[in-house]
Amino acid sequence: AVSPGALPPELVETITVAGSFGVPADAEMVALEVTAVVPDAPGYITVWPCEEERPGTSNVNFLAGQIVPSLVLARVDSFGDICVYSLALTDVLVDVVGYVPDGSSIETLPVPGRVLDSRADGGVPSPVPAGSVTTVPIAGINSIPAGISTVVVNATAVGARAPGFLTVYPCGTLPGTSSVNYLGGDFVANI
């Protein structure tokens, strides 16, 4: 969907996705490519089902002047809508790339929950040292069942000191791929 213009700060845009764009009317979730295009200031975009309160987490993080995409998996409300919020003035692109059908075995959390924030006091060092591995407990936290085998997470690099990447993987052998790539000073998220 293309917005009629840049989303001003503190504006929420409602987009009907279920029953549109090839998404069935009874879809539970949609996969979206959400892009901030040349924002005026640093900020973030949050996507959520409109009938609920906006969560305190972000899906796309950006600095002024960047073009930043991120894949977002968002639940759809009972009207088939999602809401898009931007903290800073920016053009926003929302492309529907897939959906989760009704009755899927994928479960969503009532509210997204942050399981790690290295900026918070205690626990993980801030900033996280280059080349280090941080184990993040997931099962049994924030309404996530203890017996799960797979989760969908949004990983964000915040104000990196130098170019680099994050790799999110099940603890064990580090794969040779990255999940989030960033430059120094970037705020970059990816699912």
C-alpha positions, 0 to 999 in steps of 0.5 A: 500500500502506498501512503498518500504522503509522508506519515507525520509524527504520532500519526497512525495509518489503518490499512485493511489487509485481510480480504485485499492484496490476495490475502483471504478475509479470514487470515490470522496474520500477514507478512509485510515488507515495511520500509521507512523512506528518507525520514526527517529524524531518527525514529521507528515504525510499529505495526499491530492489529488496530483493535489492540493498544499499540505495543511498546516494541518497534518493527523498523528502526531508522536514522534521518535520511535512511531507507530502511526495510524490515520484514514484519509478521503482524496479526490482523484484527477482527476487521482485517486491519493493521495499524502503522505508527511512525515516531518521525515524519517519513514516507512509509511503504507497506508491501504484503508478501504473504499471510498465515491462514486461519487455523495455522499452527503458528501462535501469536503472543497477545502483546510482543515482549522484549526478551533482551535489551542490552541498554537496560541495567544488569545482565548483558553488557552494553554495548554487546562486545564484538564477536561475543555470543549472548544466550537469550532465554526464550521458552517459558518467558513472556507467555511463550510455552516452555515446550516450543521448538521455534520462535519468530523474533525481531532482532535490532542493532541499536547505535552500533559503534562500527559496521557488523552483523548479528546472527540469531540461531539456536544455541550450538554451532554458529552458522555462517550467515547473518540476520541483521547487517549494519553500519556504524551508528545504524538502528537496524531491525530484521525478523 
